[in-house]
C-alpha cells in the first residue's frame, strides 16, 4: 500500500474508487479531468513532459513515466488501483505493451482505447475486457441522432441499445400494460419525462403523451423501429 499512499494520502481515501489514466491526449486527458470532477481519485500518466506540465494544477496527481515498463507501473502503485485506462492512441505499440504489462496484475480492471479495428482486435486477444473506440462510437451515435426521431442514443454492446426518444402515435394515450410492447415489439420503456415534469420510472399504468420523452431499451433493430414518424 505504500506506493499508492504516495499519491492518495491517508488510508481513508483508499475507500474511494481509484483510477489510473495512462496517456493524456484528447481522450485520456478529458476522461481524467471528468473522472476527477466526479470525486474519483485519479493518477494521470504520460510519457511526454509537456503534456504532464499542461495538466499540473488541473489534475491533483500527474506524473511523467514510461508505462511500457512493468517496474515503473509497480513503482507508481498502478497494480493497486481499481481501474486503469490505457488512453494511448497514436502509438499502437506503446498501447499494446502497456496493456500487456497491466494484464500481469490481479488488479486493476483494464479499459483501453483502440484507434482501429485491428488495434481493438489485438487488445481483445491480449485479454483486455473493455476496449473502446471513441471516434467510431461517436460516429455511430451521431448518425442515429441525424437520422431523426432519436434525441440520444447509447450502444450498450452485443446489439443492445438504450434510446431517448418520443413514442410513435400508436403508443400514445394508452397504458403500457395494454400496449404490451415487450411482447409485440421486443422493447421495454424504462422511464418517462412528461413535458412539464421530471424523469420517473415507467410502470404498467404509465400513459405516454405526444410531447413526452421516453427511454427505450432493447435489441437495436427493435428500438430503432420504435420512433415517431418524421
MOLINMO-V375224 format. One record per residue. N is the residue number from 1. SS is DSSP state (helix for helix, strand for strand, loop for the rest). Layout:
BEGIN
N SS
N SS
END
This chain:
BEGIN
1 loop
2 helix
3 helix
4 helix
5 helix
6 helix
7 helix
8 helix
9 loop
10 loop
11 loop
12 loop
13 helix
14 helix
15 helix
16 loop
17 loop
18 strand
19 strand
20 strand
21 strand
22 strand
23 loop
24 loop
25 loop
26 helix
27 helix
28 helix
29 helix
30 helix
31 helix
32 helix
33 helix
34 helix
35 helix
36 helix
37 helix
38 loop
39 loop
40 loop
41 strand
42 strand
43 strand
44 strand
45 strand
46 strand
47 loop
48 loop
49 helix
50 helix
51 helix
52 helix
53 helix
54 helix
55 helix
56 strand
57 loop
58 loop
59 strand
60 loop
61 strand
62 strand
63 strand
64 strand
65 loop
66 loop
67 loop
68 loop
69 loop
70 helix
71 helix
72 helix
73 helix
74 helix
75 helix
76 loop
77 loop
78 helix
79 helix
80 helix
81 loop
82 loop
83 strand
84 strand
85 strand
86 strand
87 loop
88 loop
89 loop
90 loop
91 loop
92 helix
93 helix
94 helix
95 helix
96 helix
97 helix
98 helix
99 helix
100 helix
101 helix
102 helix
103 loop
104 loop
105 loop
106 loop
107 loop
108 loop
109 strand
110 strand
111 strand
112 strand
113 strand
114 loop
115 loop
116 loop
117 helix
118 helix
119 helix
120 helix
121 helix
122 helix
123 helix
124 helix
125 helix
126 helix
127 loop
128 loop
129 loop
130 strand
131 strand
132 strand
133 loop
134 helix
135 helix
136 helix
137 helix
138 helix
139 helix
140 helix
141 helix
142 helix
143 helix
144 helix
145 helix
146 helix
147 loop
148 loop
149 loop
150 strand
151 strand
152 strand
153 strand
154 strand
155 strand
156 strand
157 strand
158 loop
159 loop
160 strand
161 strand
162 strand
163 strand
164 strand
165 strand
166 loop
167 loop
168 loop
169 helix
170 helix
171 helix
172 loop
173 loop
174 loop
175 strand
176 helix
177 helix
178 helix
179 helix
180 loop
181 helix
182 helix
183 helix
184 helix
185 helix
186 loop
187 strand
188 strand
189 strand
190 strand
191 strand
192 strand
193 strand
194 loop
195 loop
196 loop
197 loop
198 loop
199 strand
200 strand
201 strand
202 loop
203 loop
204 loop
205 loop
206 loop
207 strand
208 loop
209 loop
210 loop
211 loop
212 loop
213 strand
214 strand
215 strand
216 strand
217 strand
218 strand
219 strand
220 helix
221 helix
222 helix
223 helix
224 helix
225 helix
226 loop
227 loop
228 loop
229 loop
230 loop
END
